[in-house]
């Protein structure tokens, strides 16, 4: 009989999300609990979570979460940070040592603000400056990896099953209005701390189930704009595509979905003329950012999230609502584990984005 780790599960990986439309903050216990029924969709080579609204006392500062191989790498990285930012707090991220999580790197967080004098000299807005700094560290500083860099949010990930990763990071001690989660079953890429999901840049984070057959084309295109894919997994490129389209190109979430999971030309031809023209423009303008292959993704951002399947819906994803909460997961069992009395659970169509916004001012 084949043992765990010897069986390839093409539809493996688990994703989950819980968000409060009213901005009510909830501990990480529910999102951790939602991952338990999907345990067998991952194999212990990666798990992680993203929480939004977790740092209200430092909400005006960028929260850098960084893995270090050793203290030499930390010293070099901290020197760079001090040259570029005001550091208002630096500390180890609190963890709980458990036997299921091993080979633990140094895990630090920094609450920082870009130095205004440097922004003025370089004529950059602060988000672009932070993004460039993240790329610089992850590409050029050996032994240092920034895995979270947004305001009032944070990514927590490791090599392990997601429910163990949650306990390791003590997520029951954090409160967020939106949580996303991932359990990894790597098929073509290695399992390592940096390769666990979510992937994040600034406040946008991605969890993903599937395989990206267009990865090389997507990567070659996005790297022309200063992004660097260095983390040995295809999901990383979706994070940069989202940042490029939403932040740098100014597209809406709906337009971004129409680029990443663009309808077939035959489908576009059947749409009303104005809609067809817009979809055709996006397909023509950004052909190299069409993501092909089976996927379901959840994009987290400040004040909301978006869930999206590939246009053929080759990966499972279901959605349900109860009171002010919206639940999204790979399986219905994950939703009912935390909301047993939830009503209708439905599956969005291929390429149909599910967009949830938190009430304005509630976050």
Secondary structure, DSSP 8 states (H G I E B T S, - for coil): ---TTSS--TT--EEEEEEETT---EETHHHHHHHHTTGGG--SS-EEEEEES--GGGTTSEEEEEEESSHHHHHHHHHHHHHHEEEEEEEE------TTS-S--EEEEEEEEE-HHHHHHHT--HHHHHHHHHHHHHHHSTTEEEEE--BSEEEEEESS-HHHHHHHTTGGG-EESEEEEEE---SSS---GGGSS-EEETTEEEEEEE--TTHHHHHHHHGGGT----SSSTHHHHHHHHHIIIIIS---HHHHHHHHT---HHHHHTS-HHHHHHHHHHHHHTGGG---SSEEEEEEETTEEEEEE-TT--S--EEEEETTEEEEESSHHHHHTT-TT---EE---TT--EEEE--TT--
